[in-house]
Amino acid sequence: MIAIIDYGAGNLRSVRNALRHLGADVITASTPDQLNGADKIVLPGVGAFGAGINALRAAGFEEPLIDAAGAGVPLIGICLGMQYLFESSDEMGDHRGLGLLPGRVTRFPADGPKVPHIGWNQLYIQRAGGLLDGIAPDSYAYFVHSYYVEAGDPADVLATTDYGIVYASVVGRGNLFGIQPHPEKSQSVGLRILRNFVEMQS
């Protein structure tokens, strides 16, 4: 059973539909107790980091998420949800993340390409297999974001993307994963990534 966290700042419907299309047993968890018994957890997110992480905390999900991650439950953050996994973000102020992975979230340089980064861009695979099993090198995925992750440990970076600068677009460590592009909007590539997560052994 896969729990998708509903804290009022995530794009739930399209992610839920994609997972159900893959045959997953999905529930929407709007309270922390609904995570009990979940085999896997999906943390979506859209909007600004500060408002989103505050909403996640206000709904009581921070400690249960940290506990689940520590207990080995597979957890994937999508788009802003991936950014929450890291230590901090400077989006509209300084905000503390969940601190499950080392690194910070910061804005694309002002002298770089147009922000937000919207559209199709490539995933340059740094570590094949696992979440990226079956994904061809340099495959395209769909992005919508203005801030990116500066990963603190290169070993956590599964794929990078080049948008004026090269940044971590897919990350993973043990049972923790994050994907900056929207898999539910990335056609066959995104569905394969979600399938890999669904079929992953706990």
N, CA and C atoms as a LAMMPS dump frame, in Angstrom:
ITEM: TIMESTEP
0
ITEM: NUMBER OF ATOMS
606
ITEM: BOX BOUNDS ff ff ff
-5.0000000000000000e+02 5.0000000000000000e+02
-5.0000000000000000e+02 5.0000000000000000e+02
-5.0000000000000000e+02 5.0000000000000000e+02
ITEM: ATOMS id mol type element x y z
1 1 1 N 0.838 -1.187 0
2 1 2 C 0 0 0
3 1 3 C 0.883 1.251 0
4 2 1 N 0.557 2.167 -0.895
5 2 2 C 1.333 3.403 -1.038
6 2 3 C 0.495 4.574 -0.533
7 3 1 N 1.051 5.344 0.386
8 3 2 C 0.362 6.514 0.93
9 3 3 C 0.895 7.776 0.267
10 4 1 N -0.009 8.574 -0.302
11 4 2 C 0.344 9.887 -0.839
12 4 3 C -0.061 10.925 0.198
13 5 1 N 0.884 11.734 0.617
14 5 2 C 0.611 12.701 1.675
15 5 3 C -0.15 13.901 1.124
16 6 1 N -1.277 14.196 1.766
17 6 2 C -2.106 15.346 1.402
18 6 3 C -2.025 16.37 2.532
19 7 1 N -1.243 17.433 2.305
20 7 2 C -1.1 18.484 3.305
21 7 3 C -1.517 19.827 2.736
22 8 1 N -2.262 19.789 1.617
23 8 2 C -2.817 21.003 1.033
24 8 3 C -1.896 21.741 0.093
25 9 1 N -0.729 21.163 -0.243
26 9 2 C 0.214 21.865 -1.128
27 9 3 C 0.839 20.909 -2.138
28 10 1 N 0.076 19.903 -2.513
29 10 2 C 0.625 18.932 -3.463
30 10 3 C -0.313 18.71 -4.636
31 11 1 N 0.248 18.28 -5.754
32 11 2 C -0.531 17.955 -6.943
33 11 3 C -0.9 16.467 -6.856
34 12 1 N -1.954 16.18 -6.07
35 12 2 C -2.241 14.796 -5.722
36 12 3 C -2.91 14.007 -6.834
37 13 1 N -3.859 14.618 -7.508
38 13 2 C -4.716 13.845 -8.405
39 13 3 C -3.927 13.168 -9.514
40 14 1 N -3.056 13.931 -10.183
41 14 2 C -2.337 13.351 -11.318
42 14 3 C -1.339 12.282 -10.87
43 15 1 N -0.703 12.498 -9.7
44 15 2 C 0.221 11.484 -9.18
45 15 3 C -0.547 10.229 -8.784
46 16 1 N -1.672 10.42 -8.1
47 16 2 C -2.502 9.281 -7.688
48 16 3 C -2.988 8.495 -8.906
49 17 1 N -3.439 9.223 -9.935
50 17 2 C -3.915 8.546 -11.138
51 17 3 C -2.808 7.763 -11.823
52 18 1 N -1.615 8.331 -11.852
53 18 2 C -0.486 7.639 -12.48
54 18 3 C -0.145 6.359 -11.725
55 19 1 N -0.15 6.432 -10.387
56 19 2 C 0.164 5.25 -9.585
57 19 3 C -0.913 4.183 -9.74
58 20 1 N -2.163 4.596 -9.784
59 20 2 C -3.248 3.622 -9.967
60 20 3 C -3.195 3.008 -11.357
61 21 1 N -2.793 3.803 -12.344
62 21 2 C -2.612 3.275 -13.7
63 21 3 C -1.582 2.152 -13.714
64 22 1 N -0.61 2.249 -12.812
65 22 2 C 0.43 1.226 -12.708
66 22 3 C -0.005 0.033 -11.855
67 23 1 N -1.224 0.092 -11.343
68 23 2 C -1.749 -1.016 -10.555
69 23 3 C -1.452 -0.943 -9.076
70 24 1 N -0.979 0.207 -8.607
71 24 2 C -0.645 0.341 -7.192
72 24 3 C -1.895 0.519 -6.343
73 25 1 N -1.838 0.016 -5.127
74 25 2 C -2.868 0.23 -4.112
75 25 3 C -2.518 1.535 -3.396
76 26 1 N -3.335 2.563 -3.627
77 26 2 C -2.981 3.916 -3.18
78 26 3 C -4.017 4.448 -2.206
79 27 1 N -3.552 5.083 -1.132
80 27 2 C -4.438 5.844 -0.26
81 27 3 C -3.917 7.276 -0.171
82 28 1 N -4.822 8.2 0.121
83 28 2 C -4.448 9.589 0.375
84 28 3 C -4.424 9.796 1.879
85 29 1 N -3.246 10.16 2.405
86 29 2 C -3.071 10.345 3.846
87 29 3 C -3.143 11.83 4.178
88 30 1 N -4.249 12.244 4.787
89 30 2 C -4.404 13.644 5.183
90 30 3 C -4.096 13.853 6.658
91 31 1 N -3.883 12.749 7.399
92 31 2 C -3.458 12.817 8.798
93 31 3 C -2.296 11.841 8.998
94 32 1 N -1.39 12.163 9.911
95 32 2 C -0.206 11.327 10.092
96 32 3 C -0.515 9.867 10.418
97 33 1 N -1.604 9.61 11.171
98 33 2 C -1.908 8.229 11.552
99 33 3 C -2.235 7.356 10.35
100 34 1 N -2.598 7.988 9.238
101 34 2 C -2.908 7.224 8.032
102 34 3 C -1.649 6.68 7.346
103 35 1 N -0.493 7.099 7.833
104 35 2 C 0.751 6.538 7.311
105 35 3 C 1.058 5.177 7.942
106 36 1 N 0.392 4.874 9.048
107 36 2 C 0.644 3.608 9.723
108 36 3 C 0.334 2.437 8.788
109 37 1 N 1.295 1.558 8.633
110 37 2 C 1.09 0.398 7.776
111 37 3 C 1.402 0.626 6.316
112 38 1 N 1.742 1.86 5.949
113 38 2 C 2.076 2.115 4.547
114 38 3 C 3.377 1.419 4.178
115 39 1 N 3.386 0.767 3.023
116 39 2 C 4.602 0.11 2.536
117 39 3 C 5.563 1.102 1.887
118 40 1 N 4.983 2.157 1.32
119 40 2 C 5.779 3.207 0.683
120 40 3 C 5.039 4.523 0.862
121 41 1 N 5.801 5.634 0.751
122 41 2 C 5.223 6.959 0.938
123 41 3 C 5.646 7.863 -0.216
124 42 1 N 4.677 8.628 -0.727
125 42 2 C 4.933 9.628 -1.767
126 42 3 C 4.67 11.003 -1.187
127 43 1 N 5.652 11.891 -1.316
128 43 2 C 5.55 13.268 -0.808
129 43 3 C 5.561 14.224 -1.993
130 44 1 N 4.381 14.651 -2.458
131 44 2 C 4.342 15.6 -3.578
132 44 3 C 4.5 17.027 -3.076
133 45 1 N 4.58 17.973 -4.009
134 45 2 C 4.672 19.366 -3.594
135 45 3 C 4.7 20.309 -4.775
136 46 1 N 3.927 21.378 -4.692
137 46 2 C 3.968 22.465 -5.667
138 46 3 C 3.899 23.777 -4.902
139 47 1 N 4.417 24.839 -5.507
140 47 2 C 4.375 26.143 -4.866
141 47 3 C 5.708 26.521 -4.252
142 48 1 N 5.664 27.338 -3.205
143 48 2 C 6.876 27.857 -2.576
144 48 3 C 7.289 26.979 -1.402
145 49 1 N 8.601 26.843 -1.196
146 49 2 C 9.15 25.96 -0.172
147 49 3 C 8.636 26.314 1.225
148 50 1 N 8.745 27.593 1.598
149 50 2 C 8.391 27.982 2.955
150 50 3 C 6.951 27.669 3.306
151 51 1 N 6.025 28.064 2.44
152 51 2 C 4.608 27.807 2.689
153 51 3 C 4.327 26.309 2.724
154 52 1 N 4.982 25.574 1.832
155 52 2 C 4.744 24.142 1.759
156 52 3 C 5.253 23.385 2.972
157 53 1 N 6.497 23.663 3.376
158 53 2 C 7.062 22.938 4.51
159 53 3 C 6.33 23.32 5.801
160 54 1 N 5.868 24.575 5.892
161 54 2 C 5.091 24.985 7.062
162 54 3 C 3.754 24.255 7.12
163 55 1 N 3.124 24.07 5.95
164 55 2 C 1.858 23.341 5.891
165 55 3 C 2.073 21.876 6.26
166 56 1 N 3.187 21.312 5.813
167 56 2 C 3.504 19.918 6.135
168 56 3 C 3.684 19.743 7.641
169 57 1 N 4.38 20.698 8.255
170 57 2 C 4.6 20.638 9.701
171 57 3 C 3.295 20.87 10.458
172 58 1 N 2.506 21.848 9.999
173 58 2 C 1.253 22.155 10.691
174 58 3 C 0.301 20.959 10.679
175 59 1 N 0.396 20.152 9.615
176 59 2 C -0.452 18.957 9.517
177 59 3 C 0.106 17.794 10.332
178 60 1 N 1.285 17.987 10.949
179 60 2 C 1.845 16.977 11.834
180 60 3 C 2.642 15.877 11.164
181 61 1 N 3.096 16.129 9.934
182 61 2 C 3.756 15.059 9.185
183 61 3 C 5.271 14.982 9.376
184 62 1 N 5.897 16.024 9.939
185 62 2 C 7.361 16.039 9.96
186 62 3 C 7.943 14.843 10.718
187 63 1 N 7.586 14.682 11.963
188 63 2 C 8.163 13.583 12.75
189 63 3 C 7.797 12.21 12.196
190 64 1 N 6.543 11.947 11.789
191 64 2 C 6.225 10.649 11.21
192 64 3 C 7.027 10.351 9.934
193 65 1 N 7.281 11.376 9.129
194 65 2 C 8.085 11.167 7.927
195 65 3 C 9.524 10.812 8.281
196 66 1 N 10.088 11.533 9.23
197 66 2 C 11.461 11.257 9.65
198 66 3 C 11.554 9.863 10.265
199 67 1 N 10.546 9.497 11.058
200 67 2 C 10.526 8.173 11.667
201 67 3 C 10.409 7.078 10.606
202 68 1 N 9.523 7.289 9.632
203 68 2 C 9.338 6.295 8.57
204 68 3 C 10.608 6.128 7.759
205 69 1 N 11.255 7.252 7.448
206 69 2 C 12.515 7.178 6.698
207 69 3 C 13.56 6.403 7.487
208 70 1 N 13.629 6.66 8.794
209 70 2 C 14.589 5.96 9.633
210 70 3 C 14.287 4.488 9.781
211 71 1 N 13.004 4.129 9.637
212 71 2 C 12.593 2.732 9.758
213 71 3 C 12.759 1.966 8.452
214 72 1 N 13.2 2.661 7.391
215 72 2 C 13.454 1.984 6.129
216 72 3 C 12.294 1.958 5.16
217 73 1 N 11.215 2.703 5.447
218 73 2 C 10.083 2.757 4.519
219 73 3 C 10.511 3.54 3.272
220 74 1 N 10.355 2.981 2.062
221 74 2 C 10.703 3.737 0.859
222 74 3 C 9.866 5.015 0.746
223 75 1 N 10.533 6.122 0.534
224 75 2 C 9.9 7.441 0.476
225 75 3 C 10.431 8.177 -0.74
226 76 1 N 9.514 8.728 -1.544
227 76 2 C 9.94 9.527 -2.693
228 76 3 C 9.287 10.904 -2.626
229 77 1 N 10.103 11.951 -2.772
230 77 2 C 9.617 13.314 -2.872
231 77 3 C 9.589 13.734 -4.334
232 78 1 N 8.501 14.37 -4.732
233 78 2 C 8.318 14.778 -6.129
234 78 3 C 8.28 16.291 -6.216
235 79 1 N 9.101 16.859 -7.105
236 79 2 C 9.202 18.298 -7.34
237 79 3 C 9.539 19.004 -6.023
238 80 1 N 8.649 19.832 -5.506
239 80 2 C 8.937 20.507 -4.228
240 80 3 C 9.119 19.485 -3.106
241 81 1 N 8.442 18.36 -3.218
242 81 2 C 8.598 17.299 -2.235
243 81 3 C 10.022 16.775 -2.166
244 82 1 N 10.711 16.733 -3.295
245 82 2 C 12.127 16.366 -3.291
246 82 3 C 12.941 17.407 -2.53
247 83 1 N 12.635 18.674 -2.73
248 83 2 C 13.399 19.738 -2.084
249 83 3 C 13.233 19.699 -0.562
250 84 1 N 12.05 19.294 -0.089
251 84 2 C 11.828 19.188 1.358
252 84 3 C 12.809 18.232 2.026
253 85 1 N 13.313 17.244 1.3
254 85 2 C 14.167 16.221 1.894
255 85 3 C 15.49 16.791 2.385
256 86 1 N 15.858 17.969 1.877
257 86 2 C 17.172 18.529 2.169
258 86 3 C 17.126 19.467 3.381
259 87 1 N 18.274 20.04 3.704
260 87 2 C 18.409 20.754 4.971
261 87 3 C 17.766 22.131 4.992
262 88 1 N 17.825 22.849 3.863
263 88 2 C 17.322 24.221 3.9
264 88 3 C 17.014 24.72 2.503
265 89 1 N 16.269 25.82 2.456
266 89 2 C 15.979 26.516 1.206
267 89 3 C 16.027 28.017 1.464
268 90 1 N 16.516 28.766 0.464
269 90 2 C 16.526 30.223 0.595
270 90 3 C 15.417 30.862 -0.254
271 91 1 N 14.382 30.08 -0.571
272 91 2 C 13.262 30.626 -1.337
273 91 3 C 12.412 31.536 -0.454
274 92 1 N 12.41 32.827 -0.765
275 92 2 C 11.61 33.804 -0.02
276 92 3 C 11.919 33.746 1.476
277 93 1 N 13.198 33.762 1.811
278 93 2 C 13.632 33.683 3.2
279 93 3 C 14.449 32.43 3.423
280 94 1 N 14.796 32.178 4.665
281 94 2 C 15.588 30.995 5.008
282 94 3 C 14.677 30.006 5.718
283 95 1 N 14.552 28.805 5.151
284 95 2 C 13.604 27.83 5.688
285 95 3 C 14.299 26.499 5.908
286 96 1 N 13.974 25.864 7.002
287 96 2 C 14.541 24.558 7.347
288 96 3 C 13.743 23.449 6.678
289 97 1 N 14.462 22.524 6.048
290 97 2 C 13.819 21.371 5.455
291 97 3 C 13.757 20.216 6.436
292 98 1 N 13.482 19.015 5.917
293 98 2 C 13.394 17.834 6.776
294 98 3 C 14.767 17.326 7.19
295 99 1 N 15.805 17.705 6.454
296 99 2 C 17.162 17.325 6.827
297 99 3 C 17.457 15.84 6.669
298 100 1 N 16.724 15.163 5.807
299 100 2 C 16.972 13.737 5.591
300 100 3 C 18.162 13.498 4.673
301 101 1 N 18.478 14.495 3.859
302 101 2 C 19.647 14.439 2.978
303 101 3 C 20.423 15.742 3.121
304 102 1 N 21.752 15.706 3.017
305 102 2 C 22.528 16.94 3.118
306 102 3 C 22.448 17.761 1.834
307 103 1 N 22.341 19.065 2.009
308 103 2 C 22.293 19.952 0.85
309 103 3 C 21.281 21.056 1.067
310 104 1 N 21.232 21.976 0.1
311 104 2 C 20.322 23.112 0.224
312 104 3 C 19.652 23.394 -1.105
313 105 1 N 18.591 24.164 -1.042
314 105 2 C 17.813 24.545 -2.218
315 105 3 C 18.014 26.032 -2.453
316 106 1 N 18.33 26.391 -3.685
317 106 2 C 18.587 27.797 -3.987
318 106 3 C 18.081 28.138 -5.389
319 107 1 N 17.981 29.427 -5.695
320 107 2 C 17.396 29.88 -6.956
321 107 3 C 18.41 29.78 -8.09
322 108 1 N 17.907 29.523 -9.285
323 108 2 C 18.766 29.567 -10.455
324 108 3 C 19.386 30.963 -10.584
325 109 1 N 20.624 31.051 -11.072
326 109 2 C 21.29 32.353 -11.182
327 109 3 C 20.502 33.334 -12.047
328 110 1 N 20.557 34.601 -11.644
329 110 2 C 19.819 35.645 -12.359
330 110 3 C 20.337 35.84 -13.771
331 111 1 N 21.629 35.539 -13.988
332 111 2 C 22.209 35.744 -15.319
333 111 3 C 22.14 34.483 -16.177
334 112 1 N 21.355 33.501 -15.749
335 112 2 C 21.226 32.252 -16.489
336 112 3 C 19.981 32.253 -17.374
337 113 1 N 19.54 31.078 -17.796
338 113 2 C 18.332 30.967 -18.619
339 113 3 C 17.095 31.458 -17.884
340 114 1 N 16.006 31.576 -18.624
341 114 2 C 14.748 32.098 -18.08
342 114 3 C 14.252 31.244 -16.91
343 115 1 N 13.792 31.93 -15.88
344 115 2 C 13.226 31.285 -14.698
345 115 3 C 11.747 31.687 -14.61
346 116 1 N 10.838 30.758 -14.352
347 116 2 C 11.088 29.365 -13.987
348 116 3 C 11.527 28.508 -15.167
349 117 1 N 12.17 27.417 -14.811
350 117 2 C 12.544 26.391 -15.776
351 117 3 C 11.284 25.577 -16.071
352 118 1 N 10.715 25.778 -17.247
353 118 2 C 9.491 25.075 -17.638
354 118 3 C 9.733 24.355 -18.948
355 119 1 N 9.441 23.056 -18.962
356 119 2 C 9.519 22.304 -20.202
357 119 3 C 10.367 21.05 -20.084
358 120 1 N 10.671 20.495 -21.229
359 120 2 C 11.381 19.221 -21.292
360 120 3 C 12.884 19.441 -21.232
361 121 1 N 13.545 18.64 -20.419
362 121 2 C 14.998 18.692 -20.338
363 121 3 C 15.518 17.289 -20.033
364 122 1 N 16.822 17.122 -20.179
365 122 2 C 17.397 15.782 -20.109
366 122 3 C 17.845 15.384 -18.706
367 123 1 N 17.772 14.077 -18.486
368 123 2 C 18.302 13.466 -17.268
369 123 3 C 19.612 12.777 -17.629
370 124 1 N 20.702 13.28 -17.083
371 124 2 C 22.016 12.678 -17.324
372 124 3 C 22.293 11.718 -16.154
373 125 1 N 22.162 10.456 -16.424
374 125 2 C 22.219 9.446 -15.37
375 125 3 C 23.627 9.306 -14.821
376 126 1 N 23.716 9.432 -13.497
377 126 2 C 24.987 9.274 -12.805
378 126 3 C 25.103 7.895 -12.164
379 127 1 N 23.955 7.306 -11.834
380 127 2 C 23.942 5.988 -11.211
381 127 3 C 22.725 5.233 -11.735
382 128 1 N 22.978 4.267 -12.587
383 128 2 C 21.905 3.534 -13.24
384 128 3 C 21.308 2.503 -12.289
385 129 1 N 20.161 1.955 -12.691
386 129 2 C 19.499 0.939 -11.898
387 129 3 C 18.639 1.544 -10.819
388 130 1 N 18.006 0.68 -10.013
389 130 2 C 17.161 1.157 -8.936
390 130 3 C 16.022 2.014 -9.455
391 131 1 N 15.887 3.224 -8.935
392 131 2 C 14.819 4.12 -9.352
393 131 3 C 14.887 4.423 -10.848
394 132 1 N 16.077 4.414 -11.411
395 132 2 C 16.266 4.755 -12.828
396 132 3 C 16.471 3.521 -13.7
397 133 1 N 16.11 2.363 -13.201
398 133 2 C 16.236 1.143 -13.989
399 133 3 C 15.405 1.262 -15.274
400 134 1 N 16.027 0.966 -16.399
401 134 2 C 15.325 1.015 -17.67
402 134 3 C 15.205 2.39 -18.29
403 135 1 N 15.733 3.413 -17.645
404 135 2 C 15.713 4.771 -18.204
405 135 3 C 16.951 4.959 -19.068
406 136 1 N 16.744 5.263 -20.337
407 136 2 C 17.858 5.425 -21.26
408 136 3 C 18.665 6.671 -20.917
409 137 1 N 19.975 6.646 -21.145
410 137 2 C 20.787 7.845 -20.911
411 137 3 C 20.237 9.042 -21.687
412 138 1 N 20.245 10.195 -21.045
413 138 2 C 19.845 11.46 -21.659
414 138 3 C 18.358 11.516 -22.008
415 139 1 N 17.536 10.728 -21.319
416 139 2 C 16.088 10.783 -21.534
417 139 3 C 15.535 12.137 -21.086
418 140 1 N 14.406 12.506 -21.664
419 140 2 C 13.778 13.79 -21.344
420 140 3 C 12.663 13.619 -20.311
421 141 1 N 12.555 14.604 -19.423
422 141 2 C 11.482 14.667 -18.443
423 141 3 C 10.966 16.105 -18.4
424 142 1 N 9.801 16.287 -17.773
425 142 2 C 9.142 17.594 -17.777
426 142 3 C 9.335 18.312 -16.443
427 143 1 N 9.845 19.536 -16.519
428 143 2 C 10.203 20.327 -15.339
429 143 3 C 9.353 21.59 -15.225
430 144 1 N 9.068 21.979 -13.973
431 144 2 C 8.495 23.302 -13.669
432 144 3 C 9.046 23.72 -12.314
433 145 1 N 10.074 24.588 -12.301
434 145 2 C 10.625 25.032 -11.019
435 145 3 C 11.57 26.213 -11.214
436 146 1 N 11.745 26.987 -10.134
437 146 2 C 12.643 28.139 -10.126
438 146 3 C 13.842 27.939 -9.213
439 147 1 N 13.766 26.931 -8.345
440 147 2 C 14.82 26.639 -7.374
441 147 3 C 15.312 25.217 -7.597
442 148 1 N 16.562 24.978 -7.273
443 148 2 C 17.152 23.67 -7.527
444 148 3 C 17.947 23.218 -6.304
445 149 1 N 18.245 21.942 -6.266
446 149 2 C 18.972 21.354 -5.149
447 149 3 C 20.476 21.369 -5.408
448 150 1 N 21.211 21.881 -4.431
449 150 2 C 22.659 21.701 -4.377
450 150 3 C 22.924 20.57 -3.386
451 151 1 N 23.115 19.377 -3.9
452 151 2 C 23.284 18.215 -3.033
453 151 3 C 24.598 18.303 -2.269
454 152 1 N 24.547 17.977 -0.982
455 152 2 C 25.744 18.045 -0.157
456 152 3 C 26.664 16.859 -0.332
457 153 1 N 26.147 15.752 -0.858
458 153 2 C 26.936 14.541 -1.058
459 153 3 C 26.742 14.058 -2.488
460 154 1 N 27.783 14.105 -3.322
461 154 2 C 27.647 13.674 -4.721
462 154 3 C 27.135 12.243 -4.858
463 155 1 N 27.358 11.417 -3.851
464 155 2 C 26.904 10.03 -3.914
465 155 3 C 25.38 9.921 -3.912
466 156 1 N 24.684 10.981 -3.47
467 156 2 C 23.223 10.966 -3.448
468 156 3 C 22.616 11.302 -4.806
469 157 1 N 23.411 11.755 -5.76
470 157 2 C 22.892 12.246 -7.042
471 157 3 C 22.775 11.084 -8.031
472 158 1 N 21.544 10.749 -8.379
473 158 2 C 21.294 9.674 -9.343
474 158 3 C 21.284 10.192 -10.776
475 159 1 N 20.846 11.449 -10.962
476 159 2 C 20.842 12.053 -12.303
477 159 3 C 20.972 13.561 -12.153
478 160 1 N 21.568 14.173 -13.154
479 160 2 C 21.698 15.627 -13.199
480 160 3 C 20.975 16.166 -14.425
481 161 1 N 20.744 17.47 -14.406
482 161 2 C 20.149 18.182 -15.536
483 161 3 C 20.909 19.484 -15.709
484 162 1 N 21.038 19.92 -16.957
485 162 2 C 21.762 21.151 -17.27
486 162 3 C 20.766 22.234 -17.675
487 163 1 N 20.626 23.251 -16.84
488 163 2 C 19.823 24.42 -17.18
489 163 3 C 20.632 25.662 -16.813
490 164 1 N 21.633 25.926 -17.632
491 164 2 C 22.572 27.004 -17.333
492 164 3 C 23.641 26.544 -16.369
493 165 1 N 23.247 25.79 -15.365
494 165 2 C 24.151 25.102 -14.454
495 165 3 C 23.718 23.634 -14.386
496 166 1 N 24.626 22.785 -13.986
497 166 2 C 24.3 21.372 -13.816
498 166 3 C 23.884 21.154 -12.368
499 167 1 N 22.72 20.575 -12.16
500 167 2 C 22.2 20.392 -10.809
501 167 3 C 21.606 18.992 -10.645
502 168 1 N 21.372 18.606 -9.403
503 168 2 C 20.809 17.295 -9.096
504 168 3 C 19.311 17.29 -9.391
505 169 1 N 18.888 16.441 -10.323
506 169 2 C 17.464 16.367 -10.669
507 169 3 C 16.802 15.081 -10.197
508 170 1 N 17.595 14.051 -9.889
509 170 2 C 17.08 12.829 -9.261
510 170 3 C 18.091 12.428 -8.191
511 171 1 N 17.597 12.168 -6.984
512 171 2 C 18.498 11.829 -5.884
513 171 3 C 18.024 10.549 -5.204
514 172 1 N 18.941 9.916 -4.494
515 172 2 C 18.573 8.721 -3.761
516 172 3 C 19.656 8.307 -2.786
517 173 1 N 19.21 7.813 -1.653
518 173 2 C 20.119 7.246 -0.656
519 173 3 C 19.332 6.215 0.133
520 174 1 N 19.712 4.957 0.025
521 174 2 C 18.987 3.915 0.741
522 174 3 C 17.539 3.863 0.305
523 175 1 N 16.638 4.1 1.255
524 175 2 C 15.203 4.066 0.966
525 175 3 C 14.616 5.437 0.632
526 176 1 N 15.474 6.472 0.536
527 176 2 C 15.019 7.834 0.244
528 176 3 C 15.289 8.199 -1.207
529 177 1 N 14.289 8.818 -1.853
530 177 2 C 14.429 9.207 -3.251
531 177 3 C 13.767 10.557 -3.477
532 178 1 N 14.238 11.259 -4.497
533 178 2 C 13.613 12.511 -4.886
534 178 3 C 13.759 12.703 -6.378
535 179 1 N 12.731 13.282 -6.987
536 179 2 C 12.768 13.566 -8.419
537 179 3 C 12.224 14.973 -8.64
538 180 1 N 13.056 15.839 -9.222
539 180 2 C 12.657 17.231 -9.443
540 180 3 C 11.622 17.379 -10.556
541 181 1 N 11.772 16.72 -11.703
542 181 2 C 10.724 16.834 -12.719
543 181 3 C 9.449 16.138 -12.258
544 182 1 N 8.364 16.411 -12.961
545 182 2 C 7.081 15.791 -12.649
546 182 3 C 6.969 14.462 -13.39
547 183 1 N 7.065 13.333 -12.7
548 183 2 C 6.985 12.055 -13.413
549 183 3 C 5.627 11.832 -14.058
550 184 1 N 4.572 12.352 -13.41
551 184 2 C 3.228 12.146 -13.951
552 184 3 C 2.991 12.939 -15.233
553 185 1 N 3.893 13.886 -15.535
554 185 2 C 3.797 14.676 -16.771
555 185 3 C 4.906 14.308 -17.762
556 186 1 N 5.721 13.332 -17.402
557 186 2 C 6.905 12.998 -18.212
558 186 3 C 6.713 11.742 -19.055
559 187 1 N 5.464 11.422 -19.341
560 187 2 C 5.111 10.334 -20.248
561 187 3 C 5.795 9.028 -19.844
562 188 1 N 6.326 8.3 -20.821
563 188 2 C 6.834 6.951 -20.541
564 188 3 C 8.01 6.957 -19.568
565 189 1 N 8.841 7.987 -19.62
566 189 2 C 9.984 8.076 -18.704
567 189 3 C 9.499 8.217 -17.267
568 190 1 N 8.545 9.123 -17.049
569 190 2 C 8.026 9.324 -15.706
570 190 3 C 7.293 8.111 -15.174
571 191 1 N 6.513 7.457 -16.039
572 191 2 C 5.799 6.258 -15.606
573 191 3 C 6.761 5.136 -15.255
574 192 1 N 7.87 5.033 -15.985
575 192 2 C 8.839 3.987 -15.659
576 192 3 C 9.484 4.264 -14.298
577 193 1 N 9.795 5.517 -14.024
578 193 2 C 10.379 5.859 -12.721
579 193 3 C 9.397 5.527 -11.605
580 194 1 N 8.129 5.893 -11.781
581 194 2 C 7.127 5.57 -10.772
582 194 3 C 6.956 4.057 -10.636
583 195 1 N 6.97 3.329 -11.753
584 195 2 C 6.855 1.875 -11.69
585 195 3 C 8.017 1.276 -10.895
586 196 1 N 9.216 1.811 -11.149
587 196 2 C 10.383 1.317 -10.394
588 196 3 C 10.195 1.514 -8.896
589 197 1 N 9.615 2.656 -8.525
590 197 2 C 9.372 2.907 -7.106
591 197 3 C 8.299 1.96 -6.564
592 198 1 N 7.207 1.793 -7.326
593 198 2 C 6.126 0.919 -6.894
594 198 3 C 6.615 -0.512 -6.68
595 199 1 N 7.474 -0.982 -7.582
596 199 2 C 7.913 -2.378 -7.545
597 199 3 C 9.14 -2.597 -6.667
598 200 1 N 9.656 -1.531 -6.107
599 200 2 C 10.854 -1.622 -5.267
600 200 3 C 10.567 -2.45 -4.024
601 201 1 N 11.506 -3.292 -3.659
602 201 2 C 11.36 -4.101 -2.457
603 201 3 C 11.619 -3.245 -1.217
604 202 1 N 10.757 -3.345 -0.247
605 202 2 C 10.912 -2.578 0.986
606 202 3 C 12.048 -3.145 1.818
